[in-house]
């Protein structure tokens, strides 16, 4: 196992959480965007996006090979990666009555994005806390490596 294994794990977590914060920021920026994507010749409102994570090299076969002794332990659990960024197709668009809006339908309703600012704020707080926790782990690992180097003096 490399001495940099834990630093690499923390770095991958920091990168993944930063991307999650970028997606949340994009959701918040588009909370009022009524023309997000052209579908079948009609503009659809912006759809909320979410990030899914998965472990790097976290397949069962890797764990089995470690248990059987055919692969060293450092080959698994090398951090986290973003598996996909997906649109929220389950939550319906919000209907807002505004007959003066250029995108209003015949009844005067406008389809607004399915972005909930409160939910996005909570997700951003969660991502920020995860990011801060990974920075703490990274700094702890760095301090341990520095102490290990001082032993040789």
N, C-alpha and C positions, 0 to 999 in steps of 0.2 A: 504494500500500500504506500502510495506516495505521500510525502509530507504536505503536498499541495492539494491533496484530495478534498479536504474540508474547505479550503479556499475556493476550489472550483465549484463545489456544491453551493456555497454561499453566493458566488458570482452568478451562477445560473438562476438562483432564486431571485437575486436582485434584478437581473435582466427580465425575468418573467413578470415580476411584480411591476416593474416600470412600464412594460407593455400593457399590463392590466390597467394601470393608472392612465395611460394614453387613451385606451379605449373608453374608459369611464369619462375622461375629459371630452372626448369626441361626442359621447352621448349627451353630456350636459350642454355642449356647444350647439347641438342640433335639436334642442328641446322644442323649438318653435318652427322647425323646417318642414314645410308642407310639401315641398317638391324634392324628395330625396332620391327617387329612382324611377325611371321610365319603365313601366310594365304594360305590355299590350297596348302601347300608344297612349297610355294615361299615366300621369304623375302619381306616384304613391308617396305618402309621407315617409320620413326617415324612420327606420326600424332600429330599435335598441339592439346593441351588440353586446355579447358577453364572451369572456375568455375561459377556455378549459385548459387545465394543466394535466400533465402526465409525467411519471418519473422517467428519467433517462435510463435506458437499458434496464428497465424494471420488469422484463418479461419473466414468466415462470421458469422457462428453460434456463435462464441465467442463474436463478437461485438454485435450481436443481443441480446444475453443474458445479456450483460452489459446494453444495451439500455432499455431492459425490466425490469431491476432491479433484475434478478435472479442470477447474478454473479457480484462480486465486480470488479472494474476497474483494479486492480492490476493483474488480471488473464490474461490480454491480453498485447500484445506488449512487450514481454520479450526479445527482442533482435533479432538477426539474426542467421541463421544457413546455412550451405552449403547444398543445395538440391541435387546437383550432380556435378560430374566432367565428362565432356563429351569430346569426340574426335571430331575434326573438320573434318567432312566427306564431306563438301561442297566445300572447297578449294582444287583444284587439286594439285598434287605433281609437283614440278618444274623439268623440263627436262634440264639437263646440259650435254653439249657435252664433254665427256672425255673418249676416247676409251681405255685409259690405266687403267682405274678404274676397279677393280675386279667385280663390280656389273653392268658394262655397258652391254646394250643389243646388239643385232646384228648390229644395226646402230651406236653404239658407244655412245648412250645417257644413262645417269644415272638418275634415279628418285631420287630426293632429297626431304627432308621433306617440308611440307607446312608451315614452321615456317618463319615468317618475323621478323628479328631482330629489325627493327624500330618499328613495332607494339608492340612487346613484351616490348621494352624499354618504350614506352608510357604507356602501361598497368602497368608496374612496377612502374612508376612514379605516376600513379593514385592510385594504391594500397598503396604506401608509404604515399601519402598525406592523404588518408583515415585513415591509421593506426595512423599517427601523429595527425589528428583531434580527433580521439577517445582517444588518450593519453591525449590530452588537456582537453577533457570532463571528463575523469577519474580523472585527477588532480584537476579540478574545483570542482567536486563532493567531492573529498577527503578534499579539503580546506573548503567547506561548512560544512561538517560533523565535522571537527575539530573546526570550529567556533561555531557550535551548542554545542559541548562539553564544550567549554570555557564559555558559558552562565551560566552553572551551578556552576561556581566557586564563 
